Amino acid sequence: MSENVVHVPLGERAYDVRIGAGLLSVAGGAIAPLLKRPRVFVITETRVAGLHLATLKSSLKTVGIKGPVLELEPGETTKSWAHLQTCVEWLLDHEVERGDMVVAFGGGVIGDLVGFAAAILRRGVRFVQIPTSLLAQVDSSVGGKTGINTRHGKNLVGAFHQPTLVLADVEVLGTLAPRDFLAGYGEVAKYGLLGDADFFAWLEANGPALAKGDMVLRQQAVTRSVQMKADIVARDETEQGDRALLNLGHTFCHALEAATGYDGARLLHGEGVAIGCALAFELSSRLGLCSQEAPSRVGEHLDQMGMMRDLRDISGDLPDAAALLTLMGQDKKVVAGQLRFILARGIGAAFVTGDVPRDEVLRVLEDAA
């Protein structure tokens, strides 16, 4: 199965996203032409290291690339000030130079954290993304958003720093737990819902086989998702307009993540996105923006995939609807104190608005609990 290449056209910051099976075993050959000296600095997490680090190190060694490896603990809490400091100090301890290359090897947490460390170190060090989760392959590894969480909310501290290369090996997705894969699928479905009704219909037909491990379908889904994101990022790199569409479902999602204390045992980011998309379509329908058929299709597809769709699907107690609405006010998309929502006029027809009655949002949250 040949690889696909999606180009992200950003002038001097342009780069390729390579998507295919077995790319990890040839990563060294892909990275070598980008280096000024045969040395990289790999930052990963322990679960990924146990599964895939030997393959990456062997690939680098084959082309004469050496370098140290830092392993961090997995989980959303690693996207923190403390771990950012750990990464930066470790890179400085190993005398990273401005012309060197850092490798972010892991899921979205590692990609966001390491990308931010690379952005601020020596005012910008290059980095390569090797995403190992579905969510990271289709979303966080592409577009240059990097950052950490704080006690005030998710991704509130960060920078735009584009990678030099992204290597998305769909073969490594086979080592994901089913729940982790489906969490990433929440972001895949989001792309169809926000801007491609035909892609969403394709997912309705092929989603179950894709989840069961069909490699061809997985590569097609990742490629289409990345192409959609690349097209939007090329138009709006720093989220002044169209790029906000990529946050479909995220205003709800980030509030739910904060409400659960970023506890991955209760709620993974992609699960929050799926619930958030369902709530966004329900809100759109109640506001008369789309027919009831649209939220029904969203919910039915999430059910078909065995995914979360309502607040009641989250284990444990949640704050009441009013408290969740307050948490939504901490979202970084707030403008002049007003929440911005991504709503939809139908499947594949999302838009950004700040004109949403809070009472209606409150009722949607109450009914979903």
Wavefront OBJ file of the C-alpha trace (Angstrom):
o trace
v 0.000 0.000 0.000
v 1.631 3.243 -1.128
v 1.753 6.311 1.070
v -0.222 9.512 0.566
v 1.287 12.967 0.892
v -0.670 16.063 1.906
v 1.198 19.333 1.440
v 0.500 22.185 3.847
v 1.245 25.309 1.744
v 2.443 27.993 4.147
v 5.241 29.642 2.178
v 8.587 29.268 3.933
v 6.823 27.311 6.710
v 5.321 24.772 4.280
v 5.699 21.060 5.003
v 4.444 17.630 4.019
v 2.292 15.209 5.965
v 3.176 11.684 4.880
v 0.493 9.069 5.576
v 0.918 5.330 5.135
v 1.672 1.970 6.688
v 5.225 1.264 7.891
v 6.489 4.852 7.868
v 8.004 4.475 11.334
v 10.503 1.914 10.072
v 11.753 4.388 7.434
v 11.519 7.534 9.562
v 15.278 7.933 9.670
v 15.473 8.201 5.898
v 12.698 10.794 5.876
v 14.293 12.911 8.615
v 17.953 12.701 7.527
v 17.714 15.211 4.629
v 16.315 17.819 7.039
v 19.253 17.713 9.470
v 22.284 19.967 9.698
v 24.062 17.325 11.775
v 23.173 13.617 12.306
v 21.526 14.138 15.688
v 17.938 14.446 16.898
v 16.307 14.848 20.302
v 13.358 12.509 20.822
v 10.680 13.222 23.430
v 8.036 10.557 23.931
v 5.968 8.929 26.672
v 6.394 5.585 28.363
v 3.525 3.687 26.707
v 4.585 4.707 23.215
v 8.228 4.025 24.048
v 7.420 0.484 25.156
v 5.605 -0.246 21.917
v 7.457 1.675 19.219
v 10.694 3.343 20.385
v 12.896 0.421 19.322
v 11.575 0.693 15.749
v 12.231 4.434 15.616
v 15.727 4.120 17.100
v 16.610 1.350 14.646
v 15.375 3.472 11.747
v 17.473 6.443 12.893
v 20.541 4.265 13.487
v 20.305 2.808 9.977
v 21.049 6.244 8.497
v 23.586 7.218 11.152
v 21.375 9.509 13.268
v 22.015 9.520 17.009
v 20.486 11.365 19.916
v 19.045 11.158 23.424
v 15.495 10.173 24.357
v 13.299 11.653 27.092
v 10.338 9.568 28.276
v 7.463 11.295 30.077
v 4.383 9.939 31.802
v 1.297 9.502 29.581
v -1.918 11.432 30.083
v -3.405 14.899 29.731
v -1.845 16.101 32.998
v 1.563 15.947 31.274
v 0.557 19.067 29.289
v 1.658 21.257 32.202
v 4.082 24.011 33.224
v 6.162 21.458 35.128
v 6.587 19.124 32.163
v 7.231 22.041 29.820
v 10.103 23.060 32.075
v 11.330 19.456 32.145
v 11.417 19.333 28.335
v 13.153 22.694 27.917
v 15.778 22.040 30.590
v 16.441 18.548 29.212
v 16.963 19.930 25.717
v 19.323 22.601 27.063
v 21.164 20.002 29.156
v 21.806 18.116 25.902
v 22.992 21.307 24.211
v 20.327 21.494 21.540
v 21.218 24.069 18.910
v 18.865 26.350 17.012
v 19.487 24.408 13.797
v 18.763 21.026 15.396
v 15.617 18.902 15.160
v 13.384 17.789 18.013
v 11.122 14.779 17.453
v 7.683 14.708 19.101
v 6.907 10.989 19.232
v 3.503 10.204 20.683
v -0.105 11.305 20.813
v -1.600 14.773 21.007
v -0.302 15.496 24.498
v 3.305 14.908 23.463
v 2.869 16.750 20.175
v 1.365 19.838 21.853
v 3.875 19.892 24.721
v 7.007 19.195 22.687
v 5.934 21.539 19.912
v 5.532 24.335 22.474
v 8.941 23.578 23.994
v 10.454 23.759 20.497
v 8.623 27.037 19.820
v 10.046 28.844 22.842
v 13.497 27.254 23.012
v 16.137 29.555 21.516
v 13.182 31.468 20.020
v 12.293 28.562 17.794
v 13.805 25.139 17.130
v 12.545 22.914 14.313
v 10.593 19.782 15.151
v 9.138 16.707 13.490
v 5.787 15.246 14.482
v 5.478 11.447 14.541
v 1.906 11.046 15.838
v 1.010 7.625 17.220
v -2.704 8.077 17.969
v -5.553 8.540 15.518
v -6.483 11.829 17.149
v -2.949 13.179 16.732
v -2.651 11.941 13.151
v -5.821 13.648 11.958
v -5.771 16.745 14.116
v -3.157 17.910 16.606
v -0.024 17.044 14.616
v -1.101 19.249 11.690
v -1.457 23.025 11.750
v 1.156 24.190 14.237
v -0.990 24.673 17.348
v 1.148 23.901 20.397
v 0.568 24.484 24.081
v -0.198 23.360 27.601
v -3.114 23.412 30.016
v -3.338 25.503 33.182
v -5.684 25.474 36.166
v -7.778 28.028 34.244
v -8.474 25.732 31.309
v -7.226 23.746 28.362
v -4.653 25.013 25.833
v -4.695 28.542 27.252
v -0.900 28.904 27.001
v 0.774 28.128 23.687
v 2.132 29.280 20.366
v 1.733 28.665 16.656
v 4.834 26.730 15.587
v 4.606 24.641 12.419
v 6.421 21.286 12.230
v 9.013 20.629 9.543
v 7.544 17.222 8.692
v 4.719 14.973 9.884
v 4.975 11.179 9.574
v 1.628 9.471 10.201
v 2.112 5.695 10.246
v -1.370 4.135 10.193
v 0.147 0.771 11.115
v 0.864 1.951 14.672
v -2.864 2.579 15.153
v -3.212 -1.190 15.456
v -1.645 -1.029 18.936
v -4.226 1.440 20.250
v -6.851 0.252 22.694
v -10.313 0.296 21.052
v -11.412 3.148 23.299
v -8.397 5.275 22.321
v -8.991 4.601 18.632
v -12.650 5.585 18.877
v -11.724 8.738 20.775
v -9.608 9.728 17.781
v -12.483 8.817 15.503
v -14.462 11.604 17.170
v -12.123 14.068 15.425
v -12.454 12.213 12.111
v -16.242 12.454 12.227
v -15.893 16.144 13.082
v -14.344 16.850 9.675
v -17.333 15.432 7.832
v -19.738 17.265 10.108
v -18.075 20.646 9.705
v -17.439 20.733 5.974
v -17.927 17.563 3.920
v -21.308 15.828 3.925
v -20.039 13.220 1.441
v -17.183 12.308 3.791
v -19.620 11.903 6.687
v -21.800 9.638 4.532
v -18.638 7.654 3.661
v -17.936 7.292 7.394
v -21.492 6.107 8.032
v -20.878 3.351 5.461
v -17.276 2.488 6.359
v -16.786 3.522 9.989
v -17.369 0.084 11.555
v -14.917 -1.668 9.184
v -12.414 1.130 9.712
v -12.657 0.666 13.488
v -12.153 -3.090 13.137
v -8.776 -2.513 11.496
v -9.153 -2.142 7.725
v -5.816 -0.482 6.895
v -6.879 0.879 3.496
v -9.931 2.578 5.001
v -7.854 3.957 7.850
v -5.365 5.510 5.465
v -8.191 7.003 3.402
v -9.864 8.472 6.506
v -6.629 9.962 7.852
v -5.714 11.395 4.439
v -9.108 13.046 3.908
v -9.082 14.477 7.448
v -5.557 15.866 7.071
v -6.358 17.339 3.649
v -9.376 19.148 5.062
v -7.330 20.539 7.941
v -4.452 21.538 5.635
v -6.862 23.422 3.361
v -8.302 25.360 6.306
v -4.902 26.072 7.888
v -3.584 27.363 4.550
v -6.437 29.885 4.465
v -6.235 30.883 8.125
v -3.037 29.828 9.883
v -3.575 31.699 13.170
v -7.341 31.228 13.580
v -8.629 34.657 12.634
v -11.567 33.205 10.689
v -12.203 29.849 8.999
v -9.847 27.869 11.238
v -12.270 28.287 14.125
v -14.509 25.777 12.308
v -12.068 23.085 13.413
v -13.326 23.710 16.945
v -16.728 22.174 16.205
v -17.778 20.482 19.439
v -14.787 21.846 21.361
v -16.521 24.566 23.386
v -18.635 21.875 25.029
v -15.707 19.446 25.084
v -13.274 21.715 26.920
v -15.853 22.462 29.618
v -16.449 18.730 30.101
v -12.726 18.055 30.311
v -12.340 20.746 32.962
v -15.363 19.365 34.828
v -13.782 15.900 34.931
v -10.387 17.244 35.999
v -8.762 16.129 32.725
v -9.193 12.587 34.018
v -8.703 10.318 31.004
v -10.291 7.430 32.863
v -13.576 9.347 32.759
v -13.301 11.293 29.514
v -10.784 11.364 26.678
v -10.482 14.473 24.509
v -11.916 12.784 21.412
v -14.853 11.475 23.426
v -15.522 15.033 24.562
v -15.364 16.183 20.939
v -17.918 13.551 19.916
v -20.299 14.577 22.704
v -19.654 18.223 21.857
v -20.496 17.680 18.182
v -23.749 15.967 19.135
v -24.626 18.855 21.468
v -23.679 21.467 18.851
v -26.025 19.867 16.319
v -28.784 19.567 18.901
v -28.358 23.250 19.753
v -28.373 24.135 16.045
v -31.624 22.240 15.552
v -33.312 23.915 18.519
v -32.291 27.317 17.172
v -33.944 26.432 13.862
v -30.667 26.384 11.946
v -30.965 22.790 10.750
v -33.546 20.043 10.689
v -33.917 17.513 13.506
v -32.665 14.897 11.051
v -29.113 16.261 11.363
v -28.627 15.729 15.136
v -30.423 12.399 14.787
v -27.886 11.245 12.176
v -25.000 12.406 14.362
v -26.328 10.525 17.366
v -27.136 7.402 15.366
v -23.621 7.272 13.908
v -22.015 7.682 17.336
v -24.264 4.866 18.580
v -23.295 2.760 15.565
v -19.620 3.224 16.482
v -20.200 2.510 20.177
v -19.184 6.019 21.231
v -20.346 8.509 23.855
v -22.993 11.010 22.764
v -24.535 12.525 25.937
v -23.364 13.825 29.304
v -24.959 10.814 30.934
v -22.425 8.595 29.148
v -19.629 10.099 31.288
v -18.993 8.109 34.459
v -19.303 9.779 37.843
v -20.963 13.024 38.814
v -20.727 16.187 36.743
v -21.413 19.790 37.779
v -24.913 21.021 36.958
v -25.698 22.698 33.658
v -25.186 26.209 35.057
v -21.713 25.298 36.331
v -20.821 23.759 32.970
v -21.914 26.952 31.248
v -19.603 28.908 33.551
v -16.727 26.604 32.611
v -17.490 27.243 28.951
v -16.829 30.925 29.676
v -13.150 30.059 30.264
v -12.794 28.822 26.687
v -10.079 30.629 24.696
v -12.612 31.339 21.927
v -14.422 33.867 24.145
v -14.429 37.321 22.469
v -15.338 40.435 24.491
v -16.864 38.160 27.113
v -19.115 36.471 24.564
v -18.933 32.753 23.841
v -18.316 31.819 20.220
v -19.979 28.627 19.046
v -19.506 26.543 15.939
v -23.026 25.627 14.866
v -24.384 24.042 11.693
v -27.025 24.545 9.029
v -26.782 20.831 8.260
v -24.277 17.981 7.948
v -21.115 19.471 6.429
v -22.284 23.080 6.819
v -20.768 24.514 10.007
v -20.264 28.217 10.758
v -18.977 30.396 13.606
v -21.302 32.608 15.613
v -21.436 34.510 18.869
v -25.172 35.064 18.684
v -26.369 32.172 20.855
v -28.892 32.579 23.716
v -27.328 31.261 26.920
v -30.715 29.989 28.117
v -30.903 27.694 25.077
v -27.388 26.364 25.736
v -28.408 25.756 29.346
v -31.481 23.768 28.266
v -29.425 21.611 25.887
v -26.986 20.800 28.709
v -29.837 20.050 31.129
v -31.524 17.687 28.661
v -28.250 15.868 27.891
v -27.546 15.098 31.547
l 1 2 3 4 5 6 7 8 9 10 11 12 13 14 15 16 17 18 19 20 21 22 23 24 25 26 27 28 29 30 31 32 33 34 35 36 37 38 39 40 41 42 43 44 45 46 47 48 49 50 51 52 53 54 55 56 57 58 59 60 61 62 63 64 65 66 67 68 69 70 71 72 73 74 75 76 77 78 79 80 81 82 83 84 85 86 87 88 89 90 91 92 93 94 95 96 97 98 99 100 101 102 103 104 105 106 107 108 109 110 111 112 113 114 115 116 117 118 119 120 121 122 123 124 125 126 127 128 129 130 131 132 133 134 135 136 137 138 139 140 141 142 143 144 145 146 147 148 149 150 151 152 153 154 155 156 157 158 159 160 161 162 163 164 165 166 167 168 169 170 171 172 173 174 175 176 177 178 179 180 181 182 183 184 185 186 187 188 189 190 191 192 193 194 195 196 197 198 199 200 201 202 203 204 205 206 207 208 209 210 211 212 213 214 215 216 217 218 219 220 221 222 223 224 225 226 227 228 229 230 231 232 233 234 235 236 237 238 239 240 241 242 243 244 245 246 247 248 249 250 251 252 253 254 255 256 257 258 259 260 261 262 263 264 265 266 267 268 269 270 271 272 273 274 275 276 277 278 279 280 281 282 283 284 285 286 287 288 289 290 291 292 293 294 295 296 297 298 299 300 301 302 303 304 305 306 307 308 309 310 311 312 313 314 315 316 317 318 319 320 321 322 323 324 325 326 327 328 329 330 331 332 333 334 335 336 337 338 339 340 341 342 343 344 345 346 347 348 349 350 351 352 353 354 355 356 357 358 359 360 361 362 363 364 365 366 367 368 369
